[in-house]
Amino acid sequence: MRTLRDTWLIFERSMQLTLRNPAWVAIGVIQPLFFLMLFGPLLQPLAGAPGFPTGASPLNVFVPGLLIQLGLFGTAFVGFGLIGEVRYGVIERLRVTPVSRLALLLGRALRDTVVLLVQAVLLVLCAVPFGLHLNVLGLLVVLGLLVLLGLLMVSISYALALWLRSEDALAPLLNTVTLPLLLLSGVLLPLSLAPGWLRAIAAVNPLSYAVDAARALFNEQLGDASIPLAVVILGVLAAIALVGASRSFSRSTA
Amino acid sequence: MKILNPIIETHGLRRTFRTRKQEVVAVDGVNLTVHRGEVFGFLGPNGAGKTTTLRMLATLLEPSGGDATVAGCDLTKEPHKVRERIGYVAQGGGTDPSLTGRSELHLQARLYGMPAAVARARADELIKALELDTCADRVIGTYSGGQKRRLDLALGLIHKPQLIFLDEPTTGLDPQGRARMWDEVRRLRNAGTTIFLTTHYLEEADALCDRLAIIDHGRIVAEGTADELKRQIAGDVVSIGVDGDHSRVLALLEAQSFVREISHEEEVIRLYVDRGEVALPAILRILDGAGLAPHSIALARPTLDDVFLRQTGRSLRDAKEAA
């Protein structure tokens, strides 16, 4: 009970901070929008090519990838805000109160997840005029996957932030980790186009499962085996990351 | 009558930090007793272990060894209970500049378990008591130093703790803000709250604290009331300013039976004597007889700085500048 209540309180405070500059929420969608508008058209002639189902818009292959990309880049950098809060002494102040340590993480993670969902919906709505065919049930499940991916990424980002405590160290580390994760997930083009060795490496990348599942969900294959597989993989990883990150919040911040 | 009931008791409290190369002992077996209802001052040069001790007592840092009871609870076994009973105000505060003072106070009250209506009332009460009315609904980034410090204090007091830790409560404040903070500390003490504060200002410790402890190199080197500590210095302090070679003056005065202790810093020689008013003419006579002319001579009751100097081998002011 205490954890739930505290989570809500921390969520409210974090949301208040986000809403002081709501422009950032929109700015976070701009990069995937650039991809949609400036890269998406290149895919039009590929309809029916390997990896692109015939009859469907190539956007139904591309947009699910963009959503996963948003789930990665929109969340991986939340640690920067936390480093600011550590510097202001906010985390210390909260840690002296009896607040649940898990809530210190969950309240923030919840805020980040809400922001991510708003951005994802904005992106999907923008893609419809470009020719994306929308399956509402499929979209809802993809949003669910994004929540899991978001929880996984923000937990990692927060834990790294509390460990490194420096933007200068966090930025290169995150960039180094997120770029290969992205390239090895088949976000830009389906991995079915990749040579065997590349596909083998991608198989250990949890993001590639998320991308596969999101594509199935956007292409009327709601019974595809990739979907439960992605839910289980992301769910387990998110749970582990949440536990680890909440430990970082309860450990001392010397 | 004062009830000497300890609110903090530590035995052999230790904290070590591991760096890449070695283990650093920040706090090396601290034994402290703080009585209920007193203002306790914790002094020491930077890096002496002051803030580390404070952070351990406030449950922010786990001790590497030793044990402590804070507000009736075991520090390491029941940190949760300790947190409900103490307040802590860090040196830099702990607020976000883009939120309002009122919303931070409200959240703080809610985190201590108060229902929304109670939390609002308690926030209003503190806003009034600490004269934050004019700024409570502005974002904290616009506050003056004094307003910000009072808000920090209000956050630490929101749940009416029995014990509050204040880390350098007046550092960076102008004289007016400092006087204001002293008033608040006294008011709290009169209301029965125990205050544990660290400070760099000896006049602050002297004016505000019932008892003091001095920490150096992670160990307590002196503990007691300001008067007790000063008395240990043995009487009065005579400072003699000499130009050039002071070794003759030192040798000459060291031999005198009324001199209990002698030390020198650059060209100032300090003599610790029982009765300054009697020693002064004698000193002048002796120096005159030897043909030595000091350029200045001053008599003073020992100050806390003398206590500090004697216990740590450096003046607190120097220690602060060096840090």
Interface residues (C-beta under 8 A of the other chain):
Chain A: D6 L9 E12 R13 Q16 L17 R20 E85 Y88 G89 V90 I91 E92 R93 L94 R95 V96 T97 P98 V99 S252 T253 A254
Chain B: F17 R55 A58 T59 L60 L61 E62 H80 R83 E84 I86 G87 Y88 A90 G92 G93 G94 T95 D96 P97 S98 L99 S103 L107 Q108 R110 L111 Y112 G113 L155
